[in-house]
Amino acid sequence: MKTILNVAGMTCGHCEKAVTTELLMLDGVSTVTIDLASSTALVESEVSLNPSEVVTAIDEAGYELISIG
């Protein structure tokens, strides 16, 4: 499954690494691709993402989840 997350505040490589690290810890997530220009994260997973777990992961990274698409 592919899910696009809109994340506020990502502007640099450190941001990309922090968000990627947290999202990869979620069950079933295999790949995370960050696009800083559009402030999105493309998450590929084997199962549907749990929205509350995604919010927590993004929060742990220090950013704010705007939407899950």
Secondary structure, DSSP 8 states (H G I E B T S, - for coil): -EEEEEEET--SHHHHHHHHHHHHTSTTEEEEEEETTTTEEEEEESS---HHHHHHHHHHHT-EEEEE-
